Each structure stands twice: as structure tokens, then as C-alpha cells.
Amino acid sequence: MPKYLDHHAAVNLPPAVAQQVVAAIKAKTKDKHGVVHLNAFMGKSDAWCLSEAPNADAVCKAHEEVGLKLDKGNVVEVQSMV
């Protein structure tokens, strides 16, 4: 399944949403959009999420489920180099 990296600028996650994200990453199960959340990375104000998904639209829908608006232009398909 394709992997996607997405970017969120100026993110301030409420604690409840952060806990949902961590739980989804640890569970490694597909959500109703077919997305498997693999990891998330937080900077001082930005965040990046790595997931497996059928397509970029599914990644956007999965984020919207937890209240994080994500523009499809901020989602890029990636491949591991190792």
C-alpha cells in the first residue's frame, strides 16, 4: 500500500486529539478510510504524519475525522529509501 507524508503548519493539538493520534499509531490498524497511521513528528509549531493509505484523499478524510483540516496539497506520496 502507498505511504504518504503530510504536513500541518502551526499545529496546536488539544491533548485529547494527541492521545487519539498516539493510540492510532500504536494500534497499526486500518481506519474506516483504509488509512494505517504509522508515525507522527512534531516540531516547535509544525507537524508531519506518516501513513499508509489507498490515496491522498483517504489521508485527508482520516485527519478531518479528528478535527484536523488537511489540504490535499500538503499530502505527498513517499517511498522508503531502505
C-alpha positions as CSV (number, residue, x, y, z in Angstrom):
1,M,0.0,0.0,0.0
2,P,1.3,3.5,-0.8
3,K,2.8,5.6,2.0
4,Y,2.1,9.3,2.5
5,L,3.7,12.1,4.4
6,D,1.6,15.1,5.3
7,H,2.4,18.5,6.7
8,H,0.5,20.6,9.2
9,A,1.7,24.2,9.7
10,A,1.1,26.0,13.1
11,V,-0.4,22.9,14.8
12,N,-1.5,23.1,18.4
13,L,-3.1,19.7,19.2
14,P,-5.5,19.5,22.1
15,P,-4.4,16.8,24.5
16,A,-7.4,14.5,23.7
17,V,-6.6,14.7,19.9
18,A,-2.9,14.0,20.7
19,Q,-3.9,10.9,22.6
20,Q,-6.1,9.7,19.7
21,V,-3.2,10.1,17.3
22,V,-0.8,8.1,19.6
23,A,-3.4,5.4,20.1
24,A,-4.0,5.1,16.3
25,I,-0.2,4.9,15.7
26,K,0.2,2.2,18.3
27,A,-2.8,0.2,17.1
28,K,-1.5,0.0,13.5
29,T,-5.0,-0.9,12.3
30,K,-6.8,0.5,9.3
31,D,-9.4,3.1,10.0
32,K,-12.7,3.4,8.1
33,H,-10.9,5.2,5.2
34,G,-8.3,2.5,4.8
35,V,-5.6,4.5,6.5
36,V,-2.9,3.0,8.8
37,H,-1.2,5.6,10.9
38,L,2.5,4.8,11.1
39,N,4.1,7.8,12.9
40,A,3.8,11.5,13.7
41,F,6.6,14.0,14.1
42,M,6.2,17.3,16.0
43,G,8.4,20.4,15.6
44,K,8.0,23.7,17.5
45,S,4.9,24.6,15.5
46,D,4.7,22.2,12.6
47,A,3.7,18.5,12.5
48,W,4.2,15.7,9.9
49,C,2.3,12.4,9.8
50,L,3.4,9.2,8.0
51,S,0.7,6.8,7.0
52,E,-0.3,4.0,4.6
53,A,-3.4,4.7,2.6
54,P,-5.2,3.9,-0.6
55,N,-4.8,7.5,-1.8
56,A,-4.2,11.1,-0.6
57,D,-8.0,11.7,-0.3
58,A,-8.2,9.0,2.3
59,V,-5.4,10.7,4.3
60,C,-7.3,14.0,4.3
61,K,-10.6,12.3,5.4
62,A,-8.8,10.5,8.2
63,H,-7.4,13.8,9.5
64,E,-10.8,15.5,9.2
65,E,-12.3,12.8,11.5
66,V,-10.2,14.1,14.4
67,G,-10.8,17.7,13.5
68,L,-7.6,18.4,11.6
69,K,-8.2,20.1,8.3
70,L,-5.7,18.9,5.8
71,D,-5.4,20.2,2.2
72,K,-4.6,17.6,-0.4
73,G,-1.7,19.8,-1.5
74,N,0.0,19.0,1.9
75,V,0.0,15.3,1.3
76,V,2.8,13.6,-0.7
77,E,3.3,10.0,-1.6
78,V,6.7,8.8,-0.4
79,Q,8.9,5.7,-0.6
80,S,11.4,4.4,1.9
81,M,15.0,4.5,0.8
82,V,16.0,1.5,2.9
